[in-house]
């Protein structure tokens, strides 16, 4: 599946900084630069008429700051903050920012931030995943990247869920239902009220349990046929 094209805008009072971001956007196949604004007031008017998926937003600007602009927007696109100061980083994530880039922006950091925005866009628009896709989850007040091909299973823990990967485990405030909707259904299956499993990690199963490497998980009786069907479809796809 082709990657989506995100319509972008830049809001920055520095002409040189806007030019550097323009160059990075124009060299990225999944980004389309729609508008540039040199202050938040101009941006507020322009964003009312332009449909934008992603904003590269400076914070310290005259009259209205980047935060002030977001407070005034009724429909908020995805935001990547671009600023010379680190002191706003914590506040930036209160605005559900995709990322927080320090000036001058490195190409590697830019590409990583855009990858997050593309993944979010695909999740919101119910598009498919590829093997290198990942999700971001908040664990211990930090956003963590989880690659789907490394995610073994998810376990319910009351008001939390535990994500068990090839390397570690993360506890996230969420529900099984939310993750069941979030993850691609051709790769992940709810096998029990307390477990969602990555089909690629299943080695064997019987009527009561499934076996992963060095681990067993319970299998609900009414999900055995679903598991058989899903594994058959997965093997055909692979």
N, C-alpha and C positions, 0 to 999 in steps of 0.2 A: 504494500500500500504506500502511495506517495505521502511524503510528509506534508502536513498542512502548511499553508502560507499565512503567517500572522501579519495583520496590518498594524504597523508601528507608528508611534509618534515620539518625538524628542522634545523635552521641555528643559531648557538650560539657558541661563543668561550669558554664558561664555560661548562666543562664536567659535573659538578654537576647539573647545570641548565638543560642541555640536558637530563640527567637521570630523573629528576623530570617530564619533559614534556613527555618523553617516557612512563613513568608509567601511566600518565593521558590518553595518547592516547591509550595505550594498553588495558585500562579498559573501553574504550568507544566503543560500538558496531557499530557505524557508521564511525569510523576512521580506516584507514589502514596506518601504518607508512612505507613509501617506502625508505626514505633516511634521514641520519643525516650528517650535514656538520659543521665543527668547524671554518670556516671562509667564508667570502663572495666570495673570489676567487674560492675556491673549489666548493662552491654552484653554482656559475655562470656556471662552466663547467658541473657539474652534472645535473643541471636543463635543460641544452640544450638537454639532451638525455632521461631524465625521464619525464613522463607525470604526473604532480602534480596538484591537485585541491586546496590545501591549504598549506600555509607556516606559521610556527611559527617562527617569525623573530626577532632576537636581533637587536638593532640599533647601539650601540657602540661596534665596533669590529676593530681590527688592519688593517691597509692599506685601506680596503674598508668598509664603514659603510653599515648598512642595507638599507639606502636610496640610496646610490651609487649603490648597487646591483639592486634595483628596476629600477633605471634609465637606467641600462644596459640591462634589460630584454625586449625583444620584445613582448613576450607573458606572461602576468602577471597573475599568479593564485590569488586566494583570499589570503589576508594577515591578520594575527593576530600578531600585534607587541607585543614583550615580552621584557620589559626593566626595569631597576631599577630606571629610572629617569622619572619624570612627565613633564619635560620641552619640550619634543618632541611631546607631545600629539596633539597639534594643527596642527603641520606640518604633523603628521601621517595621519590625515584625508584628507589632500591634496592628499594623495596617495590612497584615497578611501578604507581605512583600514576597515576591518570588526569590529575590536575591538583593544583596547590598554590595555594590561595587565601588571600590575606592579609586579615585583619580590618581595618576593616570591608569587607564584600564588596560590590563593585559589581554591579549587575544584569547588565551586559555581560559581566563576567568569569564570573559564575555561568552565564549562558546558554551561553557558549563551552565551559566545562567539561562541562556537561550534554550538549552536542552531541557531544563526544568520547565520553562514556560511552554514549550511544545508538548511535553508530557502532560502538563495540567490541561492544556487545550484539548488534547485527545481524550482525557478522562471526562471532561465536561461535555464533550460532544460525542461520547460513546464510540470512539474510533478504536481500532485495534492496536495491539502492542507488537513489538518485535523483540528479539532475544536480548537486545541491549537496553530495553526500556526499564525504567525504575519508577518507584513512587517515593514521595517524601512523607515521613510520619514524624509527629512530635513526640519525643520521649525524653523525660527528665528536663523539660523546658528547652530542649534543643531539637532542631529539625535534622532528621537523619535520612540519608539516602538508602533505599533498599532495592537492590536489583532483583527483578522478578525471577530470573533463572537461578538465584541463590536462595530464594525463599522456600523453605521446606514445608512448613505448615503453620497454621494459626490456631491458637488455643484460647477459648473463652475463660476469663478470670473475673467473674462478677461484672463490675462496671468497666473493666479493662479487657484488653486482649493481649496475648503474648505472641509476637512474631518470632519464630525460630528459623534462623538462616544457617547457611553452611558454616558461619564463623561465630555467631553469638545469638543472643535473644534480646528482644526489645519489648518493653511493656508500654502500651499505648492506651490512652483514655479513648475508647471507641466501643463499637458493638460488632458482633459477628455479622449482623445483617448489613451494616455499612461496608464491611470488607467484602462480603459476598457480592454486593452490587459493584464494588470498585474494581475487583480483579477480573481478568478475562475468563469467561466461563468455559472456554475450550482448554484452559490450562490449569484451572483450580476448581475443586469440587467440595461442597459441604458434605462430609461423610458421616457426620454425627452432630448433635446439637452443640457440641463443644469444640468441634474440629473442622477446619478447612485444610485440604491437602493439595500440594503441588503434584499433579498427575505424573510429571516426569520423574518424581522421586520415589514413586511406588515400585517396590521390587516384587512383592508377593502379597496375596490376600486370601482369606478364607471367609466363612460366613460371619465371623466375629471380629476379626482384626485385620488391619493392613500392616505390612512390614515396610519400613524404610531402612536405610542403612543403620544398623545398631539401635533400632527403635521400633516399637509397635504402637499403633493408635487404634482405638475402638472403632468399629464399623457398625452403624445402625442397620438393623435387619432390613428396613425399608429403603436403604440406600445402596444395597448390594448390586441390584440390577443397573442403577444409575452409574455406579462405579465401573461395572463391566462395559457398559455402552461407551462411557467417557474414555476409558483406557483403549478400547478398540478404535475409536475415532482419533485418539491421540497418536496411536501407532501408525495409522494410515497417513496422518498428517506429517509425522516424522519420517 
